[in-house]
Amino acid sequence: MKNKTRLAFANEKKCRHADALKEQGFISWTMYRNRFYIGDIVYLFMSDDRYVRFKTVVVETDCERGDTAYWIISAPKYKTYKLKLIAEYEGDELGEEVWARYGFKGGESLERTVCNKIDLLNYIQSVF
């Protein structure tokens, strides 16, 4: 199976994902309602910054949560994927205002991972 590239929404009001990535080099991502595979690339759109900031790769599945200390609310008890940090982006070309050109509408579409907006995902890859 060919690995996929995905875009996920990291809600910084619920979990300090950026701190977890910088301090421990990974985050745990719920397996509930997600279907990732080892080797998939997952870009993270950060809710506080409003742009894609991190590139991660799925390195393990069916894990216990390893980032509980970074949660602001109670961490979900679901099994997780382990997403290892690959790179951090600090430019201004991946904000949500750019995405309209690539068919991204924001809003509720942020609640689920995006893997079918090929032009948008190719653009994100080209910037990283």
C-alpha positions in Angstrom: 0.0 0.0 0.0 1.3 3.4 -0.9 1.7 5.8 2.0 -0.6 8.9 2.0 0.0 12.5 2.9 -2.6 14.0 5.3 -3.4 17.3 6.9 -4.7 17.2 10.5 -6.1 19.9 12.8 -4.2 20.3 16.2 -6.4 22.1 18.7 -4.0 23.9 21.0 -6.9 24.8 23.4 -7.1 21.1 24.3 -3.4 20.0 24.0 0.0 21.7 23.8 1.0 19.8 20.7 3.8 22.2 19.8 5.4 21.8 23.2 5.1 18.0 23.0 6.7 17.9 19.6 9.6 20.2 20.6 10.3 18.5 23.9 9.7 14.9 23.2 9.9 14.7 19.4 6.5 13.1 19.0 2.8 13.4 19.7 0.1 10.7 20.2 -2.8 11.0 17.7 -6.1 9.2 18.3 -6.9 6.2 16.3 -10.6 6.9 16.8 -12.1 8.1 13.5 -8.6 8.1 11.8 -7.0 5.5 9.5 -3.3 6.1 9.3 -0.6 3.7 8.3 3.1 3.5 9.3 5.0 5.8 6.9 2.1 8.2 6.3 3.1 11.9 6.4 0.8 14.0 8.6 1.1 17.8 8.4 -0.4 19.7 11.4 -2.5 22.8 11.1 -2.1 24.5 14.5 -5.3 26.2 15.8 -3.5 29.0 17.6 -1.1 30.0 14.8 -3.7 29.3 12.0 -1.1 27.7 9.7 0.5 24.4 8.9 3.5 24.3 11.2 4.7 20.7 11.6 5.5 17.8 9.4 5.3 14.4 11.1 5.4 10.7 10.1 3.4 7.8 11.6 6.0 5.5 13.2 3.8 3.3 15.4 0.1 2.2 15.7 -2.0 0.9 18.5 0.0 2.8 21.2 -0.8 4.0 24.7 -1.0 7.8 24.8 2.6 9.2 25.4 1.8 12.9 25.6 -0.7 13.0 28.5 1.4 15.6 30.4 0.7 18.1 27.6 -3.0 17.9 27.7 -5.0 20.9 29.0 -8.2 18.9 29.3 -8.3 15.2 30.2 -6.4 13.3 27.6 -8.6 10.8 25.7 -8.1 7.2 26.5 -8.3 5.9 23.0 -5.4 3.9 21.4 -3.1 6.2 19.4 -0.7 6.6 16.5 2.7 7.9 17.3 3.6 10.8 15.1 7.3 11.6 15.0 8.4 15.2 14.3 10.2 15.6 10.9 10.3 19.3 10.4 8.9 22.6 11.7 7.9 25.4 9.3 8.2 29.0 10.3 7.3 31.0 7.2 4.1 32.7 6.1 3.1 30.6 3.0 0.9 28.0 4.8 -1.8 30.1 6.4 -5.4 29.3 5.9 -5.9 32.4 3.7 -3.8 30.8 1.1 -5.8 27.6 1.0 -8.9 28.9 -0.7 -7.0 28.6 -4.0 -6.7 24.9 -3.4 -10.4 24.2 -2.5 -10.0 24.2 1.3 -13.0 25.7 2.9 -12.0 25.6 6.6 -14.8 25.4 9.3 -16.0 21.8 9.9 -13.6 20.4 7.4 -10.9 21.0 10.0 -12.4 18.4 12.3 -11.3 15.4 10.1 -8.0 14.8 8.5 -7.7 15.8 4.9 -6.1 13.4 2.4 -8.1 14.0 -0.8 -7.2 17.6 -1.5 -4.2 16.6 -3.7 -3.4 20.1 -5.0 -3.4 21.6 -1.4 -1.2 18.7 -0.1 1.2 19.0 -3.0 1.5 22.8 -2.3 2.2 22.1 1.4 4.8 19.5 0.5 6.5 22.0 -1.9 6.8 24.7 0.8 8.2 22.3 3.4 
